[in-house]
Amino acid sequence: MEFIKLTQDGHIGTIVLDRHRKLNALSHDLVAEVIEALRQLEEAGARVVILRAQAGAKVWSAGHDGGELPEGGRDPLGWDDPLRHLVRTIETCRMPVIAMVEGGVWGGPVETVLACDIIIAGPCATFAVTPARLGVPYNVSGMMTFMSAASLRLVKELAFTASPISAERAERIGMINHVVPAPELETFTLGMATTIANNAPLSIAVMKEQLRVLAGAKPVSPRGFEKVQGLRRIVYDSHDYHEGIRAFKEKRRPAFTGN
Ligand code: YXS
């Protein structure tokens, strides 16, 4: 595989994001390799998976691949978007997925990390929810992922400011499980993976699916869903969305007008 490294040691699988030149930006091809790796690990009897970046990474992932975002007139995060596929695969695979985070996590990868079952971060890890930075209308299930991970007030702060928060703060508010000193991060993560792998895989797989079904059981009426989708269309049909994506691709600050 070109964009990840896949290894398995007994019942523990490890997927390392390895698209170094683009700071592990989640492109269609990188996501396809992660999804295939999860399928192979499940088939090979892995009982837990560690999803991580390269050792010592300054950026865990720089976001959805901006070069693959549509410039307007189409939902940028629709059902078939690679990021949506990746989140659904992590949530529905039988094995618990532990996100081991070093470095900055930007945009869609924050949701990817939050979709993982357990999050263990080094002290330099940060998390930035960036739709407002680009003018993107985040999608419904993604917002529910954020709402499951943090209080509504904190989700609003993350979403409206698009500013990174520290691993220490994320742990303090319960958004991530542990912050561990960098030299101990790998050992600590492997220790937890080993504990999980030594427990009953069927019981764990069923509890993981139970928790997914129960956590996702939030009543959104068809009318409510249609209203949200209509509001999102206003955004991705707007000048600001087009401007945000163009500015991102041209590496300049966007000039948002509110239209
Ligand atoms: O241009 P070259 O070939 O040198 O490659 C550069 C960047 O273009 C590339 N790169 C990316 N490519 C595609 N998609 C990305 N998201 C992306 N981010 C970076 O990586 C190479 C090195 O980047 P550079 O020079 O900026 O590195 P740096 O060390 O100076 O800065 C690191 C970052 C992460 C602070 C900086 O790259 C950055 O701010 N990246 C964008 C972070 C971001 O806003 N991500 C959100 C993407 S949109 C998304 O995820 C969702 C749609 S949403 O926003 O709704 O959540």
Residues whose N, C-alpha, C, O or C-beta is under 5 A from the ligand:
A	BS01	YXS	R21 K22 L23 A25 V59 A62 G63 H64 D65 G66 G67 W106 G107 G108 T130 P131 L134 V136
